[in-house]
Amino acid sequence: MFSFQCLRIIRKKSRALLYEKKCNLKRLKLSKNDVEIENINKKYNHLAQVVVKTKYSSINPSDLNLISGTYPMSSKVFPDIGGIGSVGIVEKILKPISNSRLKIGDSVAYIRCHNCNVGAWQSKILVSESNLIKIPENVSLIDALFCLSGPITAYLMLHNFIKLQSGDLIIQNGANSQCGIAIIELAKYMGLKSINLIRRHNAETDKVLVHNLYNHGADHVFHYDEIIENVSNIKKLVGTPKLAFNCISSDESTLSLIKMLDENSKFITYGGMSRQTFSINPSIFIFKNISLCGFWLTQWRKDNLSMIDGLFSEMFHLKSSYILSTPKYQSIDVEYFDNVNTFYQNYHVPRIYPIFKF
């Protein structure tokens, strides 16, 4: 269960979703207040020089973890504005700099980070130009928004851990997540074969989910229990992967990945959607020499500042070339966002992603 703190809508120069302290999402309450944009934004970023009018902001599991206090970047100063990623239009440049990449009217993306911990859930943000990513004219704001988390995580994990060649086999759990879909699409583009694991639902939902994964380019789709119970036969059928991606982190989902891996493989954990812990038998390390690694996009960005522009240029190219798809989404107008139960239900609608509209 995700935990929230009470959010308020801040009005005047910036309308924002602000939380005061931790509380359960189902007990979330909203009230309206007026706050100057400078009072909120400049306390996080003294180099603020660009005003961006936000159009859309994402609502991802990491956003909820940020507010619940379980995310490493969670604020210790309250009130704080929620949200990690957003897209919008440059409205003002307060302190022009030489060789500026931006001009008024440009489309840009913003991602909250260690050196600019300004919440994205607000109608205007005031940040340094270096914290903004220019969106090319041939990429829509919505398409850009859905590049900021899942797809870029998928891209980096496929390129940064082992050298993969066309025909290599990878495996993942949580395959119907946004990042999971991106892994499928990028693997297909790279000539890789993907094994995709999902949990069982009812028969009708399972049929829809499996069909959807194959439509995105999946080579194989299995349920966790199928792998655990028939691993030898499935290995003979599809082969043994050398790279695994774990975003669920339950015992069942983890075991299903581990059982399929070849010797000297790598097991990458980038999420804990089950909100559980998992255990691994020591023999996996001793006799199969499998390496366990973690991946956190925020840390990668902190460690690789010089590579960010080039990386997003590549991501936007993949998006505009239709290699990466944009999922179905539902926009929630912040002006009318006062029903927490609706928000909670929308977040859990399968394969429909909620976003805030400002």
Secondary structure, DSSP 8 states (H G I E B T S, - for coil): --EE--EEEEEES--EEEE-S-EEGGG----EEEE-HHHHHTTT-TT--EEEEEEEEE--HHHHHHHHT-STT--SSSSEE--SEEEEEEEEESS--TT-S--TT-EEEEE-BTTB---S-BSEEEE-GGGEEE--TTS-HHHHHTTTTHHHHHHHHHHHSS---TT-EEEESSTTSHHHHHHHHHHHHHT-EEEEEE----HHHHHHHHHHHHHHT-SEEEEHHHHHHHHHHHHHHH---SEEEESS--HHHHHHHHHH--TT-EEEE---TT-------THHHHHH--EEEE--HHHHHHH-GGGHHHHHHHHHHHHHTTSS---EEEEEEGGG---HHHHHHHHTSTTEEEEEE-
